[in-house]
Amino acid sequence: MSETSPKLRAELDGIPTYRPGRPAAAGGPVAFKLSSNENPYPPLPGVMETAVAAAGDFNRYPDMACTGLMNELADRFGVPVTHLATGTGSVGVAQQLLQITSGPGDEVVYPWRSFEAYPIITRISGATSVPVALTSEDVHDLDAMADAVTDRTRLVFVCNPNNPTGTVVHRQELERFLDRVPSDVLVVLDEAYREFIRDPGVPDGLEIYRARPNVAVLRTFSKAYGLAGLRIGFAVAHEPVAAALRKTAVPFGVSQVAQDAAVASLRAEDELLGRVGALVAERTRVCGALRKQGWTVPPTEANFVWLRLGERAAEFAAACEAAGVVVRPFPGEGVRVTIGEYEANDVFLHAAEAFRRGR
Ligand code: PMP
């Protein structure tokens, strides 16, 4: 038998495996997980009942076309069904967006630091990453991003609000940027945290997509709708892009449990968005308390806050963990902390204060 292993694509060499936020340690002092931007509320009873009912048929494949959900989304967002595509989480749809646009020799422009899947899925596609540094205020540098677009660029990510900084881009600057990007380059507005935005100057990507055939909007049920574990996200884009996404979908990649729970969540939107309102109120409280403690906190429109800790990021995360709350360090850069339930936020605020005082 030969000792050689199968030839794998050279592009995969050195690609880091996606790192999820750490879970709270079993048997640790407390178990609050503020490391993955999840929704801290348990499923609504009605959504749970729907999911359990759908699970009763799991010997069957799901509806591959996600018909019920597609119709519900079309109604809810006022878009044609032909402009929709669903996938296994919005990260799954993002990967398909690369698959339909980019390959070896092509370039993908994205802000950095931003969602850590962007460089990974770009490299998997074989395309070249063109990361563009955020400004000193931790905001997308849209001028520099437009400058980075070449005739090899096939896709540009705009993350609004940006993960992990929570910062946003506003209507006029985004429109100006889009005017500069050639119309044969796909611009993906990643709006995973859209429902947490309260700044009226931030445009709804769906308004922008209507006027621009090269814009796709990425949304998810993982955050505001609390279905992270069910893996369901969607894109809204004009027909050619949406059709290409439907073509490249993993067959039966969205379970019936996820589809039915998503429909039930859209129907329970008032209650779910009420919970989002409570998290936004907590965000205001947490940011206010941190600033009072002396921290510089970039304005955030998402369900997390960013602390630029630089070289002390890992040390801060360890201190939080010892206090009973798991946060997300980006070594050498900063720490991202999800806004959770009141007690979790309080444990975090105490840990942050103790760290500042050097205790
Ligand atoms: N986009 C951004 C900006 C995110 O932060 C995340 C999740 N961390 C996603 C997309 C993917 O979310 P999901 O696959 O759960 O829809």
Residues whose N, C-alpha, C, O or C-beta is under 5 A from the ligand:
A	BS01	PMP	T88 G89 S90 V91 G92 F115 C159 N163 D190 A192 T220 S222 I232 G233
